[in-house]
Every structure is written in structure tokens, then in C-alpha cells.
Amino acid sequence: MFYFKRLIHGLLALTIIIGLSACSSSTSTKATKNTSKASTQNVEQSTLKSKTQNEASTKVNQQLDELFTPAIPLTEAKKQLATYKAQGKVGEKINGFLAVIQDRKATRKLVKTINQERLKHYKKIALDNQLTLQEVEDIAGKKSTEKAKKGHYIQKNRQWIKK
């Protein structure tokens, strides 16, 4: 917003200077040089602001890429999931996603990988069936807790219980 105010101010100054040029050519020459200098500064500021915004956008994109990059290969995560559930390290949440019960780095990686894959599928199901993502998550959560095996953890009323 500050940039636009300065730009408008510069343009108004230029307009006034051009109008005054009919009165005095020497005054106009000095003013035009000052306006030209101000315009150059405005362009430099605009370029700097644009560069800063591009850098910020790139950083956000990198962070999002990291967020959606599987922590471990999906095939490996799927193989480990049953073991982690049986050991009580991972549980099914009511929203259809996994949660870490016993916090370990490997457990967090597994949960991240599986949840990312589930989210992709939930979004596709929602789109294909004209449902909201929340509706799909609710249905998936109900199914995952119903299908959980005896001894696995599920979330019920915000509490973890062993089925």
C-alpha cells in the first residue's frame, strides 16, 4: 500500500510539474530531474518488493513440498502399519487419520506418510462423490474405528481406548 501511495504521489507531482512548465522552463527542468529521480527510486523499490515477494513465495512452496513429501516410502509404511498398530504405537483417529500414541521419530514418519496418502484418497473420493472433505473424513473415521482389530487403539470421545 505504501508503494502505491508513493507512486500516486510521484505521478501527481509529475503532473503538477508539467503544468508548471508553461510558467517557467528553468523551474520545470529542475523539477523534471527531481521527478525522474523519484520515479527511478519508485521503480527500484518496486523491483525490490517484487523480488522479496518472489523469494517468500518460493520459500512457501518449498515448505509445502516438504509437507507433502512422504517421510518414508509408502510401500514400507504400509508394511509397518500393522506392526505399529499391534504394538500400540499408532491409533486410528475419529477423522480417519492415524495418530502417534508412542512418540518416536520412526512412528511420526510412518504416520505422516500414511496420512498424506489417505488425504489424497479422501480428496479424490470427495471430489468424485460431490462431498466435502470433512464428510469423507467422518465416514472414513467411523469405518477405520469399526475395522480396527482387537488390541488396536482407537479414539473415542477424545480418549484413546484399546479395542
N, C-alpha and C positions, 0 to 999 in steps of 0.2 A: 504494500500500500504506500509506503514511504517513497518507493521508487516512482510510482505513478504520480504522486503529488509533485515530486521534483521535476518530472518530465513535463507535466502540465505547466508548472511554474516556468520552466525554461521556454516552452512554446509561447506562453503569454508574454514573457519578456522579449522574445524574438519578434512577436507581432507588434508590440509597443515600439520596439526599436525601429522596425521597418516603417511604421507610421511616423516616427520622429525624423526619419531620414530625409523627408521632404523639407523639414525645417532647417536641418544643419547637417551637411555632409561630413564634416570632421567629427562631430559627435557620433554620427552613425557608424563611422569606420571603427572607432574605439569600441562602441557598444557591440558591433558585429563580431569583433575579435573576442570580446568577453563572452558573448553568446556562443560563439564557436567553441571556445574553451569549455564552457559549461556543457554544451552538447557532447563534446568528446568525453568529459567526465561521466556524463549520464550513460553513454554507450559502454564505457569501461565498467561502470557499476553494474549495468545490465548483464554484461558478459560474465562478470564475477558471480553475480547472483545465479545466473543460469548454470554456470559450472558447478556451484555449490549444490544446487538442486539436483543436477545430474549425478553427482557423487553420492548424495543422500539416497537417491532412487536406486543406484547400483548397490549400495550397502543393504537396503531393504530387500532387494531381490536376492542377494546372496544369503541373507538370513532366512528368507522363505525357502530357498533351495535347500539349505541345511536342515530346515524343519521337516521338509518332505523327502529327504534322502534317507532311505532305510538305514538304521543303525547297524543291522546285520542282514545278510541275505534272507529273503523271505522263506525260501525253502528250509533253511536252517532253523529259522524262528518257528516255523510250523512243526518241525520235528521235535523241538524242545518244549513246545507249549504244553503238551500233555504231562510231561515230567514236572514242569514248573507248577502246574495246577495241582498235581498229586502231592507235591512237596509243600503245598500251601504258600508258595512264593507269589502266586498270581491269582486274582479272583475276577469274576465277571461282575461288572457294574450294571446297575439298572438301566443305563443308557445304551447298552450294547457294546461297550468298550471294556477293555481289560484295565485292571489297576494293579499296582505293585503293593503287595502285602508285606513281604520281607524285602526291605530295600537293599539291593546290591546292584552294582553297575551293570552286570550281565542281565539282571532281571529288568532293569529300566530299558535297556536296549531292545530286549525281546518285546516288551510291552509297546514301545514306540513303533517298532516295525509292524507288529500285528495291527495295532490301532490305525496306523496310516493306511494299511491295506483295507481294513474294514471301512474306514471313512470313504475311500474311493468307491467301494462297492455300495455303501449306503447312499452316496450322492447319485450314483447311476440308477439305483433302484427308485429313489425319489423322483428323479427326472423321468424315467420310463413310465412310472405309475402316477404321475401328477400328484405326488405327495410332498409334504415338507420334509426336510432333513430330520427335524425333531420327531415327526410321526414315524419315520423309518427307524430312528434310534430307539424309540419307545417299544416298537414291535420287536426289534432285534434284542433289546434288553430283556424283554419278557421271555422270548424264546431261549436265549442263552442261559438264563437262570433256570428255566424249566428243564433244559437239556443237560445241565451240569450234573456230573456224576456224584455219587455218594462220596463224601470226604473232600470234595472241592469247595472252595469258598465262593459265596455269592453275597451280593449286597442287598440288604433288605432293610427298609426304614433307616437308611444311612448307617447301618451297622453291618459288620462282616460276620456272617454266620457260616458254620461248616454244615454242608448239606448232608 
